[in-house]
């Protein structure tokens, strides 16, 4: 299935300032014409150098975002967009990888443009220790993160819907921060690795499966038993959060 077709299947805050501004421009406009044209596709890859660890930042304004592991390079990326000014930027230097929307200035007004498309499909290298930050303004996302060698994870979402998949076997303790402004978010959690989720939520519906309520948080059956623990700090504004303990599909 092509990137465009996969993007079609996805349901269409304090993050880094350019991302917030980019999302605001895309949704509120900045006075320029829409500039929507033919769908453009581009691919880009980044070779892994001798860095012993990597800090990766994904700064995405609006559209459809997919992130997973499984590549032999540090990054393999496919992009599709039909607004020329939204061509993404990829930078890597001294163990820091940045994939971002371009600067806000000059972006077009996209209000009411039903055929606006901006789709990223990013694959990362599994075996290098990685601090990963994902900042997203609005749209749909699918983050398949279990295969990565994460040492820290931060996900900041504006008005979004999608899945954060953390199932699978983790070899080290992991601190995870998830900050959601508004949306419908599903977080898939492992069954054989201890998990504790601390929740700080506004008028958000929290639904759980396979978790036990303990004070302000939730734990799975493996919490306090397994040698590895995922500590999840979840903040949410409005919408719905579904926390599900589930075995990975290939288990």
Biotite code that builds the C-alpha atoms (Angstrom):
import biotite.structure as struc

atoms = struc.array([
    struc.Atom([0.000, 0.000, 0.000], chain_id="A", res_id=1, res_name="UNK", atom_name="CA", element="C"),
    struc.Atom([1.378, 3.432, -0.933], chain_id="A", res_id=2, res_name="UNK", atom_name="CA", element="C"),
    struc.Atom([1.988, 6.226, 1.528], chain_id="A", res_id=3, res_name="UNK", atom_name="CA", element="C"),
    struc.Atom([-0.919, 8.178, 0.111], chain_id="A", res_id=4, res_name="UNK", atom_name="CA", element="C"),
    struc.Atom([-3.253, 5.213, 0.473], chain_id="A", res_id=5, res_name="UNK", atom_name="CA", element="C"),
    struc.Atom([-2.092, 4.586, 4.050], chain_id="A", res_id=6, res_name="UNK", atom_name="CA", element="C"),
    struc.Atom([-2.626, 8.247, 4.838], chain_id="A", res_id=7, res_name="UNK", atom_name="CA", element="C"),
    struc.Atom([-6.174, 8.029, 3.512], chain_id="A", res_id=8, res_name="UNK", atom_name="CA", element="C"),
    struc.Atom([-6.946, 5.229, 5.980], chain_id="A", res_id=9, res_name="UNK", atom_name="CA", element="C"),
    struc.Atom([-6.063, 7.370, 8.982], chain_id="A", res_id=10, res_name="UNK", atom_name="CA", element="C"),
    struc.Atom([-8.887, 9.377, 10.608], chain_id="A", res_id=11, res_name="UNK", atom_name="CA", element="C"),
    struc.Atom([-8.447, 12.798, 9.542], chain_id="A", res_id=12, res_name="UNK", atom_name="CA", element="C"),
    struc.Atom([0.825, 23.134, 23.878], chain_id="A", res_id=13, res_name="UNK", atom_name="CA", element="C"),
    struc.Atom([3.190, 23.324, 25.246], chain_id="A", res_id=14, res_name="UNK", atom_name="CA", element="C"),
    struc.Atom([5.088, 21.808, 22.351], chain_id="A", res_id=15, res_name="UNK", atom_name="CA", element="C"),
    struc.Atom([7.964, 23.471, 20.572], chain_id="A", res_id=16, res_name="UNK", atom_name="CA", element="C"),
    struc.Atom([6.864, 26.924, 19.442], chain_id="A", res_id=17, res_name="UNK", atom_name="CA", element="C"),
    struc.Atom([7.345, 26.488, 15.669], chain_id="A", res_id=18, res_name="UNK", atom_name="CA", element="C"),
    struc.Atom([5.031, 23.469, 15.703], chain_id="A", res_id=19, res_name="UNK", atom_name="CA", element="C"),
    struc.Atom([2.318, 25.298, 17.594], chain_id="A", res_id=20, res_name="UNK", atom_name="CA", element="C"),
    struc.Atom([2.599, 28.249, 15.244], chain_id="A", res_id=21, res_name="UNK", atom_name="CA", element="C"),
    struc.Atom([2.576, 25.985, 12.215], chain_id="A", res_id=22, res_name="UNK", atom_name="CA", element="C"),
    struc.Atom([-0.611, 24.274, 13.378], chain_id="A", res_id=23, res_name="UNK", atom_name="CA", element="C"),
    struc.Atom([-2.180, 27.643, 14.074], chain_id="A", res_id=24, res_name="UNK", atom_name="CA", element="C"),
    struc.Atom([-1.312, 28.869, 10.604], chain_id="A", res_id=25, res_name="UNK", atom_name="CA", element="C"),
    struc.Atom([-2.659, 25.756, 8.952], chain_id="A", res_id=26, res_name="UNK", atom_name="CA", element="C"),
    struc.Atom([-5.942, 25.997, 10.825], chain_id="A", res_id=27, res_name="UNK", atom_name="CA", element="C"),
    struc.Atom([-6.361, 29.766, 11.073], chain_id="A", res_id=28, res_name="UNK", atom_name="CA", element="C"),
    struc.Atom([-4.521, 31.010, 7.998], chain_id="A", res_id=29, res_name="UNK", atom_name="CA", element="C"),
    struc.Atom([-2.108, 33.851, 7.468], chain_id="A", res_id=30, res_name="UNK", atom_name="CA", element="C"),
    struc.Atom([-3.599, 35.672, 4.520], chain_id="A", res_id=31, res_name="UNK", atom_name="CA", element="C"),
    struc.Atom([-1.988, 33.917, 1.583], chain_id="A", res_id=32, res_name="UNK", atom_name="CA", element="C"),
    struc.Atom([-3.707, 31.926, -1.153], chain_id="A", res_id=33, res_name="UNK", atom_name="CA", element="C"),
    struc.Atom([-4.153, 28.196, -0.586], chain_id="A", res_id=34, res_name="UNK", atom_name="CA", element="C"),
    struc.Atom([-1.451, 27.093, -3.045], chain_id="A", res_id=35, res_name="UNK", atom_name="CA", element="C"),
    struc.Atom([-2.829, 23.546, -3.297], chain_id="A", res_id=36, res_name="UNK", atom_name="CA", element="C"),
    struc.Atom([-1.431, 21.712, -6.298], chain_id="A", res_id=37, res_name="UNK", atom_name="CA", element="C"),
    struc.Atom([-0.571, 18.226, -7.450], chain_id="A", res_id=38, res_name="UNK", atom_name="CA", element="C"),
    struc.Atom([0.451, 15.680, -4.859], chain_id="A", res_id=39, res_name="UNK", atom_name="CA", element="C"),
    struc.Atom([4.217, 15.623, -4.478], chain_id="A", res_id=40, res_name="UNK", atom_name="CA", element="C"),
    struc.Atom([6.167, 12.672, -3.091], chain_id="A", res_id=41, res_name="UNK", atom_name="CA", element="C"),
    struc.Atom([9.671, 12.679, -1.673], chain_id="A", res_id=42, res_name="UNK", atom_name="CA", element="C"),
    struc.Atom([11.892, 10.213, 0.168], chain_id="A", res_id=43, res_name="UNK", atom_name="CA", element="C"),
    struc.Atom([14.882, 10.903, 2.365], chain_id="A", res_id=44, res_name="UNK", atom_name="CA", element="C"),
    struc.Atom([17.213, 8.791, 4.488], chain_id="A", res_id=45, res_name="UNK", atom_name="CA", element="C"),
    struc.Atom([19.859, 9.459, 7.116], chain_id="A", res_id=46, res_name="UNK", atom_name="CA", element="C"),
    struc.Atom([22.750, 7.092, 7.727], chain_id="A", res_id=47, res_name="UNK", atom_name="CA", element="C"),
    struc.Atom([23.658, 6.180, 11.295], chain_id="A", res_id=48, res_name="UNK", atom_name="CA", element="C"),
    struc.Atom([27.158, 7.383, 12.144], chain_id="A", res_id=49, res_name="UNK", atom_name="CA", element="C"),
    struc.Atom([29.225, 6.296, 15.145], chain_id="A", res_id=50, res_name="UNK", atom_name="CA", element="C"),
    struc.Atom([26.935, 8.054, 17.654], chain_id="A", res_id=51, res_name="UNK", atom_name="CA", element="C"),
    struc.Atom([26.376, 5.880, 20.727], chain_id="A", res_id=52, res_name="UNK", atom_name="CA", element="C"),
    struc.Atom([22.964, 7.446, 21.312], chain_id="A", res_id=53, res_name="UNK", atom_name="CA", element="C"),
    struc.Atom([20.583, 9.694, 19.398], chain_id="A", res_id=54, res_name="UNK", atom_name="CA", element="C"),
    struc.Atom([18.157, 12.452, 20.234], chain_id="A", res_id=55, res_name="UNK", atom_name="CA", element="C"),
    struc.Atom([15.325, 12.518, 17.689], chain_id="A", res_id=56, res_name="UNK", atom_name="CA", element="C"),
    struc.Atom([12.756, 15.312, 17.363], chain_id="A", res_id=57, res_name="UNK", atom_name="CA", element="C"),
    struc.Atom([9.723, 15.075, 15.097], chain_id="A", res_id=58, res_name="UNK", atom_name="CA", element="C"),
    struc.Atom([7.976, 18.442, 14.774], chain_id="A", res_id=59, res_name="UNK", atom_name="CA", element="C"),
    struc.Atom([4.796, 18.104, 12.728], chain_id="A", res_id=60, res_name="UNK", atom_name="CA", element="C"),
    struc.Atom([2.176, 20.772, 12.106], chain_id="A", res_id=61, res_name="UNK", atom_name="CA", element="C"),
    struc.Atom([-0.949, 19.147, 10.677], chain_id="A", res_id=62, res_name="UNK", atom_name="CA", element="C"),
    struc.Atom([-1.925, 16.146, 8.578], chain_id="A", res_id=63, res_name="UNK", atom_name="CA", element="C"),
    struc.Atom([-1.204, 12.419, 8.886], chain_id="A", res_id=64, res_name="UNK", atom_name="CA", element="C"),
    struc.Atom([1.866, 11.158, 10.747], chain_id="A", res_id=65, res_name="UNK", atom_name="CA", element="C"),
    struc.Atom([3.200, 7.604, 11.013], chain_id="A", res_id=66, res_name="UNK", atom_name="CA", element="C"),
    struc.Atom([6.290, 6.630, 13.014], chain_id="A", res_id=67, res_name="UNK", atom_name="CA", element="C"),
    struc.Atom([7.747, 3.137, 13.464], chain_id="A", res_id=68, res_name="UNK", atom_name="CA", element="C"),
    struc.Atom([11.031, 1.258, 13.711], chain_id="A", res_id=69, res_name="UNK", atom_name="CA", element="C"),
    struc.Atom([12.415, -1.448, 11.474], chain_id="A", res_id=70, res_name="UNK", atom_name="CA", element="C"),
    struc.Atom([14.935, 0.299, 9.239], chain_id="A", res_id=71, res_name="UNK", atom_name="CA", element="C"),
    struc.Atom([18.668, -0.372, 8.840], chain_id="A", res_id=72, res_name="UNK", atom_name="CA", element="C"),
    struc.Atom([19.390, 3.367, 8.657], chain_id="A", res_id=73, res_name="UNK", atom_name="CA", element="C"),
    struc.Atom([18.852, 5.942, 11.344], chain_id="A", res_id=74, res_name="UNK", atom_name="CA", element="C"),
    struc.Atom([15.916, 7.309, 9.356], chain_id="A", res_id=75, res_name="UNK", atom_name="CA", element="C"),
    struc.Atom([14.032, 6.354, 6.244], chain_id="A", res_id=76, res_name="UNK", atom_name="CA", element="C"),
    struc.Atom([11.213, 8.752, 5.419], chain_id="A", res_id=77, res_name="UNK", atom_name="CA", element="C"),
    struc.Atom([8.514, 9.092, 2.800], chain_id="A", res_id=78, res_name="UNK", atom_name="CA", element="C"),
    struc.Atom([6.625, 12.358, 2.463], chain_id="A", res_id=79, res_name="UNK", atom_name="CA", element="C"),
    struc.Atom([3.555, 13.335, 0.459], chain_id="A", res_id=80, res_name="UNK", atom_name="CA", element="C"),
    struc.Atom([2.140, 16.858, 0.296], chain_id="A", res_id=81, res_name="UNK", atom_name="CA", element="C"),
    struc.Atom([0.203, 19.025, -2.135], chain_id="A", res_id=82, res_name="UNK", atom_name="CA", element="C"),
    struc.Atom([1.271, 22.426, -0.843], chain_id="A", res_id=83, res_name="UNK", atom_name="CA", element="C"),
    struc.Atom([4.811, 23.206, -1.966], chain_id="A", res_id=84, res_name="UNK", atom_name="CA", element="C"),
    struc.Atom([5.581, 25.358, 1.081], chain_id="A", res_id=85, res_name="UNK", atom_name="CA", element="C"),
    struc.Atom([5.059, 22.341, 3.367], chain_id="A", res_id=86, res_name="UNK", atom_name="CA", element="C"),
    struc.Atom([8.076, 20.434, 2.060], chain_id="A", res_id=87, res_name="UNK", atom_name="CA", element="C"),
    struc.Atom([9.615, 18.999, 5.274], chain_id="A", res_id=88, res_name="UNK", atom_name="CA", element="C"),
    struc.Atom([13.129, 19.618, 6.546], chain_id="A", res_id=89, res_name="UNK", atom_name="CA", element="C"),
    struc.Atom([15.457, 16.847, 7.749], chain_id="A", res_id=90, res_name="UNK", atom_name="CA", element="C"),
    struc.Atom([18.635, 17.605, 9.672], chain_id="A", res_id=91, res_name="UNK", atom_name="CA", element="C"),
    struc.Atom([21.170, 15.391, 11.459], chain_id="A", res_id=92, res_name="UNK", atom_name="CA", element="C"),
    struc.Atom([24.308, 16.459, 13.295], chain_id="A", res_id=93, res_name="UNK", atom_name="CA", element="C"),
    struc.Atom([26.277, 15.189, 16.286], chain_id="A", res_id=94, res_name="UNK", atom_name="CA", element="C"),
    struc.Atom([23.695, 12.618, 17.337], chain_id="A", res_id=95, res_name="UNK", atom_name="CA", element="C"),
    struc.Atom([20.663, 14.919, 16.947], chain_id="A", res_id=96, res_name="UNK", atom_name="CA", element="C"),
    struc.Atom([18.040, 14.154, 14.303], chain_id="A", res_id=97, res_name="UNK", atom_name="CA", element="C"),
    struc.Atom([15.331, 16.709, 13.526], chain_id="A", res_id=98, res_name="UNK", atom_name="CA", element="C"),
    struc.Atom([12.433, 16.176, 11.123], chain_id="A", res_id=99, res_name="UNK", atom_name="CA", element="C"),
    struc.Atom([10.254, 19.256, 11.032], chain_id="A", res_id=100, res_name="UNK", atom_name="CA", element="C"),
    struc.Atom([7.717, 21.330, 9.201], chain_id="A", res_id=101, res_name="UNK", atom_name="CA", element="C"),
    struc.Atom([9.332, 24.409, 7.595], chain_id="A", res_id=102, res_name="UNK", atom_name="CA", element="C"),
    struc.Atom([9.219, 27.791, 9.272], chain_id="A", res_id=103, res_name="UNK", atom_name="CA", element="C"),
    struc.Atom([5.820, 29.437, 9.558], chain_id="A", res_id=104, res_name="UNK", atom_name="CA", element="C"),
    struc.Atom([6.499, 32.554, 7.474], chain_id="A", res_id=105, res_name="UNK", atom_name="CA", element="C"),
    struc.Atom([5.014, 32.297, 3.995], chain_id="A", res_id=106, res_name="UNK", atom_name="CA", element="C"),
    struc.Atom([2.764, 29.311, 4.617], chain_id="A", res_id=107, res_name="UNK", atom_name="CA", element="C"),
    struc.Atom([-0.618, 29.573, 2.865], chain_id="A", res_id=108, res_name="UNK", atom_name="CA", element="C"),
    struc.Atom([-4.106, 29.902, 4.295], chain_id="A", res_id=109, res_name="UNK", atom_name="CA", element="C"),
    struc.Atom([-5.571, 26.366, 4.306], chain_id="A", res_id=110, res_name="UNK", atom_name="CA", element="C"),
    struc.Atom([-8.932, 27.031, 5.934], chain_id="A", res_id=111, res_name="UNK", atom_name="CA", element="C"),
    struc.Atom([-11.693, 25.009, 4.324], chain_id="A", res_id=112, res_name="UNK", atom_name="CA", element="C"),
    struc.Atom([-9.348, 23.304, 1.855], chain_id="A", res_id=113, res_name="UNK", atom_name="CA", element="C"),
    struc.Atom([-10.768, 19.765, 1.758], chain_id="A", res_id=114, res_name="UNK", atom_name="CA", element="C"),
    struc.Atom([-8.064, 18.438, -0.559], chain_id="A", res_id=115, res_name="UNK", atom_name="CA", element="C"),
    struc.Atom([-5.147, 19.618, 1.598], chain_id="A", res_id=116, res_name="UNK", atom_name="CA", element="C"),
    struc.Atom([-2.731, 16.701, 2.202], chain_id="A", res_id=117, res_name="UNK", atom_name="CA", element="C"),
    struc.Atom([0.400, 16.448, 4.297], chain_id="A", res_id=118, res_name="UNK", atom_name="CA", element="C"),
    struc.Atom([1.579, 12.902, 5.101], chain_id="A", res_id=119, res_name="UNK", atom_name="CA", element="C"),
    struc.Atom([4.766, 11.642, 6.754], chain_id="A", res_id=120, res_name="UNK", atom_name="CA", element="C"),
    struc.Atom([5.827, 8.006, 7.052], chain_id="A", res_id=121, res_name="UNK", atom_name="CA", element="C"),
    struc.Atom([8.972, 7.821, 9.220], chain_id="A", res_id=122, res_name="UNK", atom_name="CA", element="C"),
    struc.Atom([10.964, 4.674, 10.101], chain_id="A", res_id=123, res_name="UNK", atom_name="CA", element="C"),
    struc.Atom([13.721, 4.776, 12.695], chain_id="A", res_id=124, res_name="UNK", atom_name="CA", element="C"),
    struc.Atom([16.606, 2.465, 13.567], chain_id="A", res_id=125, res_name="UNK", atom_name="CA", element="C"),
    struc.Atom([15.691, 0.024, 16.335], chain_id="A", res_id=126, res_name="UNK", atom_name="CA", element="C"),
    struc.Atom([19.027, -0.658, 17.992], chain_id="A", res_id=127, res_name="UNK", atom_name="CA", element="C"),
    struc.Atom([20.486, 2.725, 18.942], chain_id="A", res_id=128, res_name="UNK", atom_name="CA", element="C"),
    struc.Atom([19.518, 4.203, 22.352], chain_id="A", res_id=129, res_name="UNK", atom_name="CA", element="C"),
    struc.Atom([17.199, 7.086, 21.539], chain_id="A", res_id=130, res_name="UNK", atom_name="CA", element="C"),
    struc.Atom([15.473, 9.979, 23.239], chain_id="A", res_id=131, res_name="UNK", atom_name="CA", element="C"),
    struc.Atom([12.395, 10.639, 21.117], chain_id="A", res_id=132, res_name="UNK", atom_name="CA", element="C"),
    struc.Atom([10.171, 13.717, 21.093], chain_id="A", res_id=133, res_name="UNK", atom_name="CA", element="C"),
    struc.Atom([7.063, 13.921, 18.905], chain_id="A", res_id=134, res_name="UNK", atom_name="CA", element="C"),
    struc.Atom([5.280, 17.287, 18.719], chain_id="A", res_id=135, res_name="UNK", atom_name="CA", element="C"),
    struc.Atom([2.115, 17.407, 16.604], chain_id="A", res_id=136, res_name="UNK", atom_name="CA", element="C"),
    struc.Atom([-0.360, 20.233, 16.163], chain_id="A", res_id=137, res_name="UNK", atom_name="CA", element="C"),
    struc.Atom([-3.402, 18.549, 14.623], chain_id="A", res_id=138, res_name="UNK", atom_name="CA", element="C"),
    struc.Atom([-4.470, 15.579, 12.542], chain_id="A", res_id=139, res_name="UNK", atom_name="CA", element="C"),
    struc.Atom([-4.183, 11.806, 12.720], chain_id="A", res_id=140, res_name="UNK", atom_name="CA", element="C"),
    struc.Atom([-1.221, 9.737, 13.836], chain_id="A", res_id=141, res_name="UNK", atom_name="CA", element="C"),
    struc.Atom([0.010, 6.175, 14.333], chain_id="A", res_id=142, res_name="UNK", atom_name="CA", element="C"),
    struc.Atom([3.102, 5.768, 16.547], chain_id="A", res_id=143, res_name="UNK", atom_name="CA", element="C"),
    struc.Atom([4.398, 2.168, 16.542], chain_id="A", res_id=144, res_name="UNK", atom_name="CA", element="C"),
    struc.Atom([7.214, 2.535, 19.067], chain_id="A", res_id=145, res_name="UNK", atom_name="CA", element="C"),
    struc.Atom([7.699, -0.822, 20.784], chain_id="A", res_id=146, res_name="UNK", atom_name="CA", element="C"),
    struc.Atom([10.640, -1.949, 18.667], chain_id="A", res_id=147, res_name="UNK", atom_name="CA", element="C"),
    struc.Atom([12.758, 1.125, 19.344], chain_id="A", res_id=148, res_name="UNK", atom_name="CA", element="C"),
    struc.Atom([15.518, 1.297, 21.987], chain_id="A", res_id=149, res_name="UNK", atom_name="CA", element="C"),
    struc.Atom([13.991, 4.294, 23.710], chain_id="A", res_id=150, res_name="UNK", atom_name="CA", element="C"),
    struc.Atom([15.595, 5.865, 26.764], chain_id="A", res_id=151, res_name="UNK", atom_name="CA", element="C"),
    struc.Atom([12.993, 8.643, 27.027], chain_id="A", res_id=152, res_name="UNK", atom_name="CA", element="C"),
    struc.Atom([9.763, 9.442, 25.205], chain_id="A", res_id=153, res_name="UNK", atom_name="CA", element="C"),
    struc.Atom([7.770, 12.658, 25.051], chain_id="A", res_id=154, res_name="UNK", atom_name="CA", element="C"),
    struc.Atom([4.634, 13.040, 22.935], chain_id="A", res_id=155, res_name="UNK", atom_name="CA", element="C"),
    struc.Atom([2.914, 16.436, 22.755], chain_id="A", res_id=156, res_name="UNK", atom_name="CA", element="C"),
    struc.Atom([-0.386, 16.530, 20.866], chain_id="A", res_id=157, res_name="UNK", atom_name="CA", element="C"),
    struc.Atom([-2.652, 19.454, 20.081], chain_id="A", res_id=158, res_name="UNK", atom_name="CA", element="C"),
    struc.Atom([-5.980, 18.483, 18.464], chain_id="A", res_id=159, res_name="UNK", atom_name="CA", element="C"),
    struc.Atom([-5.247, 14.948, 17.316], chain_id="A", res_id=160, res_name="UNK", atom_name="CA", element="C"),
    struc.Atom([-6.537, 11.414, 17.121], chain_id="A", res_id=161, res_name="UNK", atom_name="CA", element="C"),
    struc.Atom([-4.619, 8.182, 16.814], chain_id="A", res_id=162, res_name="UNK", atom_name="CA", element="C"),
    struc.Atom([-2.665, 5.406, 18.516], chain_id="A", res_id=163, res_name="UNK", atom_name="CA", element="C"),
    struc.Atom([0.523, 5.238, 20.575], chain_id="A", res_id=164, res_name="UNK", atom_name="CA", element="C"),
    struc.Atom([1.627, 1.592, 20.542], chain_id="A", res_id=165, res_name="UNK", atom_name="CA", element="C"),
    struc.Atom([3.996, 0.693, 23.406], chain_id="A", res_id=166, res_name="UNK", atom_name="CA", element="C"),
    struc.Atom([3.431, -3.058, 23.412], chain_id="A", res_id=167, res_name="UNK", atom_name="CA", element="C"),
    struc.Atom([6.239, -5.598, 23.353], chain_id="A", res_id=168, res_name="UNK", atom_name="CA", element="C"),
    struc.Atom([9.322, -6.408, 25.429], chain_id="A", res_id=169, res_name="UNK", atom_name="CA", element="C"),
    struc.Atom([11.282, -3.490, 26.849], chain_id="A", res_id=170, res_name="UNK", atom_name="CA", element="C"),
    struc.Atom([14.856, -4.029, 28.010], chain_id="A", res_id=171, res_name="UNK", atom_name="CA", element="C"),
    struc.Atom([15.161, -0.972, 30.261], chain_id="A", res_id=172, res_name="UNK", atom_name="CA", element="C"),
    struc.Atom([12.985, 1.259, 32.415], chain_id="A", res_id=173, res_name="UNK", atom_name="CA", element="C"),
    struc.Atom([11.391, 4.027, 30.422], chain_id="A", res_id=174, res_name="UNK", atom_name="CA", element="C"),
    struc.Atom([9.919, 7.383, 31.424], chain_id="A", res_id=175, res_name="UNK", atom_name="CA", element="C"),
    struc.Atom([7.137, 8.481, 29.094], chain_id="A", res_id=176, res_name="UNK", atom_name="CA", element="C"),
    struc.Atom([5.346, 11.807, 29.000], chain_id="A", res_id=177, res_name="UNK", atom_name="CA", element="C"),
    struc.Atom([2.164, 12.221, 26.976], chain_id="A", res_id=178, res_name="UNK", atom_name="CA", element="C"),
    struc.Atom([0.491, 15.634, 26.799], chain_id="A", res_id=179, res_name="UNK", atom_name="CA", element="C"),
    struc.Atom([-2.804, 15.886, 24.916], chain_id="A", res_id=180, res_name="UNK", atom_name="CA", element="C"),
    struc.Atom([-4.703, 19.100, 24.283], chain_id="A", res_id=181, res_name="UNK", atom_name="CA", element="C"),
    struc.Atom([-7.847, 17.651, 22.727], chain_id="A", res_id=182, res_name="UNK", atom_name="CA", element="C"),
    struc.Atom([-8.583, 14.462, 20.878], chain_id="A", res_id=183, res_name="UNK", atom_name="CA", element="C"),
    struc.Atom([-9.353, 10.775, 20.799], chain_id="A", res_id=184, res_name="UNK", atom_name="CA", element="C"),
    struc.Atom([-6.194, 8.916, 21.788], chain_id="A", res_id=185, res_name="UNK", atom_name="CA", element="C"),
    struc.Atom([-5.543, 5.198, 22.260], chain_id="A", res_id=186, res_name="UNK", atom_name="CA", element="C"),
    struc.Atom([-2.458, 4.045, 24.170], chain_id="A", res_id=187, res_name="UNK", atom_name="CA", element="C"),
    struc.Atom([-1.580, 0.351, 23.832], chain_id="A", res_id=188, res_name="UNK", atom_name="CA", element="C"),
    struc.Atom([0.458, -0.940, 26.796], chain_id="A", res_id=189, res_name="UNK", atom_name="CA", element="C"),
    struc.Atom([2.415, -4.190, 27.286], chain_id="A", res_id=190, res_name="UNK", atom_name="CA", element="C"),
    struc.Atom([1.128, -7.042, 29.416], chain_id="A", res_id=191, res_name="UNK", atom_name="CA", element="C"),
    struc.Atom([4.477, -8.596, 30.457], chain_id="A", res_id=192, res_name="UNK", atom_name="CA", element="C"),
    struc.Atom([6.270, -5.363, 31.381], chain_id="A", res_id=193, res_name="UNK", atom_name="CA", element="C"),
    struc.Atom([5.260, -3.379, 34.444], chain_id="A", res_id=194, res_name="UNK", atom_name="CA", element="C"),
    struc.Atom([3.302, -0.203, 33.688], chain_id="A", res_id=195, res_name="UNK", atom_name="CA", element="C"),
    struc.Atom([2.144, 2.647, 35.863], chain_id="A", res_id=196, res_name="UNK", atom_name="CA", element="C"),
    struc.Atom([0.153, 5.500, 34.333], chain_id="A", res_id=197, res_name="UNK", atom_name="CA", element="C"),
    struc.Atom([-0.237, 8.714, 36.329], chain_id="A", res_id=198, res_name="UNK", atom_name="CA", element="C"),
    struc.Atom([-3.145, 10.766, 35.013], chain_id="A", res_id=199, res_name="UNK", atom_name="CA", element="C"),
    struc.Atom([-3.738, 14.501, 35.218], chain_id="A", res_id=200, res_name="UNK", atom_name="CA", element="C"),
    struc.Atom([-6.826, 15.145, 33.145], chain_id="A", res_id=201, res_name="UNK", atom_name="CA", element="C"),
    struc.Atom([-9.399, 17.866, 32.618], chain_id="A", res_id=202, res_name="UNK", atom_name="CA", element="C"),
    struc.Atom([-12.855, 17.026, 31.228], chain_id="A", res_id=203, res_name="UNK", atom_name="CA", element="C"),
    struc.Atom([-11.432, 13.953, 29.527], chain_id="A", res_id=204, res_name="UNK", atom_name="CA", element="C"),
    struc.Atom([-13.056, 10.523, 29.482], chain_id="A", res_id=205, res_name="UNK", atom_name="CA", element="C"),
    struc.Atom([-10.456, 7.978, 30.619], chain_id="A", res_id=206, res_name="UNK", atom_name="CA", element="C"),
    struc.Atom([-11.244, 4.408, 29.592], chain_id="A", res_id=207, res_name="UNK", atom_name="CA", element="C"),
    struc.Atom([-9.063, 1.484, 30.613], chain_id="A", res_id=208, res_name="UNK", atom_name="CA", element="C"),
    struc.Atom([-8.696, -2.219, 29.896], chain_id="A", res_id=209, res_name="UNK", atom_name="CA", element="C"),
    struc.Atom([-6.333, -4.502, 31.822], chain_id="A", res_id=210, res_name="UNK", atom_name="CA", element="C"),
    struc.Atom([-5.396, -1.833, 34.374], chain_id="A", res_id=211, res_name="UNK", atom_name="CA", element="C"),
    struc.Atom([-6.158, -1.417, 38.082], chain_id="A", res_id=212, res_name="UNK", atom_name="CA", element="C"),
    struc.Atom([-6.910, 2.006, 39.566], chain_id="A", res_id=213, res_name="UNK", atom_name="CA", element="C"),
    struc.Atom([-4.473, 3.029, 42.307], chain_id="A", res_id=214, res_name="UNK", atom_name="CA", element="C"),
    struc.Atom([-4.906, 6.567, 43.609], chain_id="A", res_id=215, res_name="UNK", atom_name="CA", element="C"),
    struc.Atom([-4.381, 8.983, 40.740], chain_id="A", res_id=216, res_name="UNK", atom_name="CA", element="C"),
    struc.Atom([-2.882, 6.297, 38.552], chain_id="A", res_id=217, res_name="UNK", atom_name="CA", element="C"),
    struc.Atom([-3.349, 2.899, 36.961], chain_id="A", res_id=218, res_name="UNK", atom_name="CA", element="C"),
    struc.Atom([-1.132, -0.195, 37.008], chain_id="A", res_id=219, res_name="UNK", atom_name="CA", element="C"),
    struc.Atom([-1.071, -3.458, 35.103], chain_id="A", res_id=220, res_name="UNK", atom_name="CA", element="C"),
    struc.Atom([-0.617, -6.933, 36.594], chain_id="A", res_id=221, res_name="UNK", atom_name="CA", element="C"),
    struc.Atom([3.129, -6.948, 35.872], chain_id="A", res_id=222, res_name="UNK", atom_name="CA", element="C"),
    struc.Atom([3.784, -3.726, 37.794], chain_id="A", res_id=223, res_name="UNK", atom_name="CA", element="C"),
    struc.Atom([6.117, -4.393, 40.709], chain_id="A", res_id=224, res_name="UNK", atom_name="CA", element="C"),
    struc.Atom([6.780, -7.901, 39.416], chain_id="A", res_id=225, res_name="UNK", atom_name="CA", element="C"),
    struc.Atom([8.705, -7.447, 36.179], chain_id="A", res_id=226, res_name="UNK", atom_name="CA", element="C"),
    struc.Atom([12.285, -6.166, 36.195], chain_id="A", res_id=227, res_name="UNK", atom_name="CA", element="C"),
    struc.Atom([11.392, -3.376, 33.775], chain_id="A", res_id=228, res_name="UNK", atom_name="CA", element="C"),
    struc.Atom([8.838, -0.613, 34.349], chain_id="A", res_id=229, res_name="UNK", atom_name="CA", element="C"),
    struc.Atom([7.225, 1.910, 32.039], chain_id="A", res_id=230, res_name="UNK", atom_name="CA", element="C"),
    struc.Atom([6.309, 5.057, 33.968], chain_id="A", res_id=231, res_name="UNK", atom_name="CA", element="C"),
    struc.Atom([3.751, 7.044, 31.976], chain_id="A", res_id=232, res_name="UNK", atom_name="CA", element="C"),
    struc.Atom([2.801, 10.606, 32.958], chain_id="A", res_id=233, res_name="UNK", atom_name="CA", element="C"),
    struc.Atom([-0.356, 11.504, 31.063], chain_id="A", res_id=234, res_name="UNK", atom_name="CA", element="C"),
    struc.Atom([-1.844, 15.006, 30.919], chain_id="A", res_id=235, res_name="UNK", atom_name="CA", element="C"),
    struc.Atom([-4.991, 15.630, 28.921], chain_id="A", res_id=236, res_name="UNK", atom_name="CA", element="C"),
    struc.Atom([-7.363, 18.510, 28.307], chain_id="A", res_id=237, res_name="UNK", atom_name="CA", element="C"),
    struc.Atom([-10.587, 17.421, 26.623], chain_id="A", res_id=238, res_name="UNK", atom_name="CA", element="C"),
    struc.Atom([-11.605, 14.398, 24.623], chain_id="A", res_id=239, res_name="UNK", atom_name="CA", element="C"),
    struc.Atom([-11.188, 10.676, 25.220], chain_id="A", res_id=240, res_name="UNK", atom_name="CA", element="C"),
    struc.Atom([-8.174, 8.611, 26.270], chain_id="A", res_id=241, res_name="UNK", atom_name="CA", element="C"),
    struc.Atom([-8.299, 4.816, 26.011], chain_id="A", res_id=242, res_name="UNK", atom_name="CA", element="C"),
    struc.Atom([-5.558, 2.928, 27.914], chain_id="A", res_id=243, res_name="UNK", atom_name="CA", element="C"),
    struc.Atom([-5.399, -0.719, 26.837], chain_id="A", res_id=244, res_name="UNK", atom_name="CA", element="C"),
    struc.Atom([-3.104, -3.507, 28.088], chain_id="A", res_id=245, res_name="UNK", atom_name="CA", element="C"),
    struc.Atom([-2.633, -5.873, 25.194], chain_id="A", res_id=246, res_name="UNK", atom_name="CA", element="C"),
    struc.Atom([-0.108, -8.408, 23.916], chain_id="A", res_id=247, res_name="UNK", atom_name="CA", element="C"),
    struc.Atom([1.776, -7.444, 20.790], chain_id="A", res_id=248, res_name="UNK", atom_name="CA", element="C"),
    struc.Atom([0.396, -8.901, 17.569], chain_id="A", res_id=249, res_name="UNK", atom_name="CA", element="C"),
    struc.Atom([3.469, -11.048, 16.955], chain_id="A", res_id=250, res_name="UNK", atom_name="CA", element="C"),
    struc.Atom([3.655, -12.409, 20.526], chain_id="A", res_id=251, res_name="UNK", atom_name="CA", element="C"),
])
